[in-house]
């Protein structure tokens, strides 16, 4: 049984992950086997400091030890999950564990800058440390079902994805919540985007990415009115419209993380980890320039 430490408790994800890994208060169909949360570091937060106490109390109620310094996790855990909502501190939180070779999962957003994301990947590669990151939508059943039909549907020629896109300066642009739609696009299109255009209004922003082979994909991020998660994917031999409403989102993501913890194999390549961050950085620059096309920085 792998011992897992959580770093950053300003998110409901620490509750959701612990419930599934420690088999608590959920149907057995949502449990994930092979790992157990054995400690958590509350951390501080510039996004939701008022949320930390309540989530820590839930963890204490399940007898999860709370430690104040992430250094105290060494010797107690076999892998870590960086779970705080602020992508700007993920590099600092992950660095000691990447340097020590402990398998590391970084919750969305992977980082709030491409420079930080590159540094994490390069450090993990140098040290031979398993590393991954994902929005829960990267592995949602609706998306995986489309990929499983590849022989029937043929190649993906385009994707339109949508998600709420609430804003926070610590995770600028799409990084805060729009990342869910970006990860959906990449889960279906793969890497290879070269440029983006983003039109932003107070209640919405729409980003269109142009892939090197001429394919287009769009991300609609909603901030006013009703919103939902989902996508429409376009293929050589079919079109799939898929609202995402699965109850297994966290379960599916945790299974991927546990597989990496066990095997040491990265579920995503370095390019697959970095390009979505480059996409969101380019979208932010395009929006600031009134929708001008912006090329993605080399990832």
C-alpha positions in Angstrom: 0.0 0.0 0.0 1.5 3.3 -1.1 1.7 6.1 1.5 0.6 9.4 0.0 1.0 12.9 1.3 -1.1 15.9 0.4 0.3 19.4 0.1 -2.1 22.3 0.2 -5.6 22.2 1.8 -7.4 25.1 0.4 -9.4 22.9 -2.0 -12.2 20.3 -1.8 -9.9 18.0 -3.7 -8.1 17.0 -0.5 -11.4 15.7 0.8 -12.4 14.0 -2.5 -9.0 12.3 -2.9 -8.9 11.1 0.7 -12.4 9.7 0.5 -11.5 7.7 -2.6 -8.1 6.5 -1.5 -9.0 5.7 2.1 -12.4 4.3 1.2 -14.5 6.7 3.2 -18.2 7.7 3.0 -18.5 6.9 -0.7 -19.8 3.9 -2.7 -17.2 1.2 -3.3 -17.4 1.8 -7.1 -15.7 5.2 -6.5 -12.8 3.8 -4.3 -9.3 3.6 -5.6 -7.0 0.8 -4.4 -3.3 0.7 -3.9 -2.7 4.0 -2.0 -3.7 5.7 1.2 -3.5 9.3 2.4 -1.3 9.2 5.5 -0.5 12.9 6.0 -1.5 16.3 4.8 0.2 19.7 5.0 -2.3 22.6 5.2 0.0 25.2 3.7 -1.1 28.8 3.3 -3.2 30.3 0.5 -3.6 33.5 -1.4 -6.7 32.2 -3.1 -8.9 30.5 -0.5 -7.3 30.9 3.0 -10.7 30.7 4.7 -11.3 27.2 3.3 -8.2 25.6 4.9 -9.6 25.1 8.4 -12.8 23.3 7.3 -11.0 20.9 5.0 -8.3 20.2 7.6 -11.0 19.4 10.1 -12.5 16.9 7.8 -9.1 15.2 7.4 -8.6 15.2 11.1 -12.0 13.5 11.5 -10.7 10.7 9.4 -7.5 10.4 11.5 -5.2 11.8 8.8 -2.2 13.3 10.5 -1.7 17.0 9.8 1.9 18.2 9.6 2.9 21.9 9.4 6.1 21.5 7.4 6.2 19.5 4.1 9.8 18.4 5.1 8.1 16.3 7.7 6.6 14.1 5.0 10.0 12.6 4.2 10.2 9.1 5.5 6.4 9.0 6.0 5.3 8.9 2.4 6.1 7.1 -0.9 4.5 9.8 -3.2 3.1 13.3 -2.9 0.1 15.1 -4.4 0.5 18.9 -4.6 -3.2 19.9 -4.2 -3.3 23.6 -3.5 -5.2 25.8 -6.0 -2.4 28.3 -6.5 -0.3 27.3 -9.5 2.2 30.0 -8.7 3.6 28.0 -5.7 3.5 24.5 -7.2 7.1 24.6 -8.2 8.3 25.6 -4.8 6.1 22.9 -3.2 7.1 20.2 -5.6 10.8 20.9 -5.9 12.1 19.1 -2.7 10.2 15.9 -3.6 11.2 16.0 -7.3 14.8 16.4 -6.1 14.4 13.5 -3.7 12.9 11.2 -6.4 9.5 10.9 -4.9 6.7 10.4 -7.5 4.7 13.7 -7.7 1.3 14.5 -8.9 0.5 18.2 -9.3 -3.1 19.2 -9.4 -4.4 21.7 -11.9 -3.2 24.2 -12.9 0.3 22.5 -13.3 1.9 26.0 -12.9 0.9 29.6 -13.5 3.8 30.2 -15.8 5.5 28.2 -18.5 8.9 28.9 -16.9 7.8 27.2 -13.7 6.3 24.3 -15.6 9.5 23.8 -17.6 11.6 23.9 -14.4 9.5 21.1 -12.8 9.7 18.9 -15.9 13.4 19.5 -16.4 14.1 18.8 -12.7 12.0 15.6 -12.8 13.8 14.4 -15.9 17.2 15.1 -14.4 16.4 13.2 -11.2 14.4 10.5 -12.9 11.4 11.4 -10.8 7.9 10.4 -12.0 5.8 13.5 -12.5 2.4 14.3 -13.9 -0.4 16.8 -13.7 -4.0 16.8 -14.9 -7.4 18.4 -14.7 -10.0 15.7 -13.9 -11.4 16.2 -17.4 -8.3 14.8 -19.0 -9.4 11.3 -18.0 -13.2 11.7 -17.8 -15.2 8.8 -19.1 -16.8 10.9 -21.8 -13.5 11.8 -23.3 -12.0 8.3 -23.0 -15.1 6.8 -24.7 -14.4 9.0 -27.7 -10.8 7.9 -27.8 -11.8 4.3 -27.5 -13.9 4.7 -30.7 -10.9 5.9 -32.8 -11.2 3.0 -35.3 -14.9 3.8 -35.8 -14.7 7.6 -35.8 -11.4 8.1 -37.5 -9.0 10.9 -36.8 -10.0 13.9 -34.7 -10.2 17.0 -37.0 -11.4 19.5 -34.4 -12.8 20.0 -30.9 -15.0 22.7 -29.3 -14.8 22.5 -25.5 -16.5 24.6 -22.8 -16.1 25.2 -19.1 -16.5 27.9 -16.5 -13.6 30.3 -16.6 -13.6 32.1 -13.3 -10.7 34.5 -12.9 -8.1 34.9 -10.2 -4.8 36.9 -10.6 -2.8 34.1 -9.0 -3.9 31.8 -11.9 -4.3 34.3 -14.8 -6.6 33.9 -17.8 -7.8 30.3 -18.4 -5.5 28.8 -15.8 -7.9 29.1 -12.9 -10.9 27.1 -14.2 -10.8 27.4 -18.0 -8.0 24.8 -17.7 -10.7 22.1 -17.7 -11.7 22.9 -21.2 -8.1 23.3 -22.4 -7.2 19.8 -21.0 -10.3 18.4 -22.8 -9.0 19.8 -26.1 -5.6 18.4 -25.6 -6.9 15.0 -24.5 -8.6 14.8 -27.9 -6.4 16.8 -30.3 -3.0 16.0 -28.9 -0.1 18.4 -29.1 0.9 20.5 -32.0 -0.9 23.8 -31.6 1.1 26.7 -33.1 -0.9 29.8 -32.5 -4.0 31.1 -30.7 -6.5 34.0 -30.9 -8.5 34.9 -27.9 -11.5 37.3 -27.7 -12.4 38.3 -24.2 -15.4 40.1 -22.9 -16.5 40.6 -19.2 -18.6 37.5 -19.1 -16.8 35.2 -21.6 -13.7 34.5 -23.5 -13.3 32.3 -26.6 -9.9 31.0 -27.7 -9.2 29.4 -31.1 -6.1 27.3 -31.5 -4.5 26.5 -34.9 -2.6 23.3 -35.0 0.4 22.9 -37.3 -1.6 20.5 -39.6 -4.4 23.0 -40.1 -6.8 21.7 -37.5 -8.7 24.2 -35.3 -10.0 23.8 -31.8 -11.8 26.2 -29.6 -12.2 26.8 -25.8 -15.2 28.7 -24.5 -14.8 30.0 -21.0 -18.0 31.3 -19.3 -18.1 33.7 -16.4 -21.7 35.0 -16.6 -25.0 33.0 -16.8 -25.3 29.3 -16.8 -22.3 27.1 -17.4 -21.4 23.5 -17.8 -18.5 21.2 -18.8 -18.4 19.4 -22.1 -17.2 19.2 -25.6 -18.1 18.5 -29.2 -15.5 16.5 -31.1 -15.4 16.3 -34.9 -13.9 13.3 -36.7 -13.5 11.9 -40.1 -16.5 9.7 -39.7 -18.6 11.2 -37.0 -19.4 14.0 -34.6 -19.7 13.5 -30.8 -21.5 15.9 -28.5 -20.6 15.1 -24.9 -21.7 17.0 -21.8 -19.4 16.0 -18.9 -21.3 15.0 -15.8 -19.5 11.9 -14.6 -19.4 11.1 -10.9 -16.1 9.3 -11.4 -13.9 12.2 -12.4 -11.7 12.2 -9.3 -11.6 8.4 -9.3 -10.4 8.2 -12.8 -7.7 10.8 -12.2 -6.5 9.0 -9.1 -6.2 5.7 -10.9 -3.9 7.3 -13.4 -1.8 8.9 -10.6 -1.6 5.6 -8.7 -0.4 3.8 -11.8 2.4 6.3 -12.1 3.3 6.0 -8.4 3.5 2.2 -8.8 5.3 1.9 -12.1 7.3 5.2 -12.4 6.0 5.7 -15.9 4.8 9.2 -16.9 1.2 9.0 -18.2 1.9 12.2 -20.2 5.0 13.2 -22.0 6.9 16.4 -21.2 5.4 18.0 -24.3 1.9 17.0 -23.2 2.4 18.5 -19.8 3.9 21.8 -21.1 2.0 22.7 -24.2 -1.4 23.3 -22.4 0.4 25.9 -20.2 1.9 27.5 -23.3 -1.5 27.5 -24.9 -3.1 29.3 -21.9 -0.2 31.8 -21.7 -0.6 32.6 -25.4 -4.4 33.0 -25.0 -3.8 35.5 -22.2 -1.4 37.5 -24.4 -3.8 37.4 -27.3 -6.7 38.6 -25.2 -4.6 41.5 -23.8 -3.8 42.4 -27.5 -7.5 42.5 -28.6 -7.5 39.1 -30.2 -4.2 39.3 -32.1 -2.8 35.9 -33.1 0.0 34.8 -30.7 2.4 32.0 -31.4 3.0 29.5 -28.6 6.3 29.7 -26.9 8.4 26.6 -27.4 7.4 24.1 -24.7 
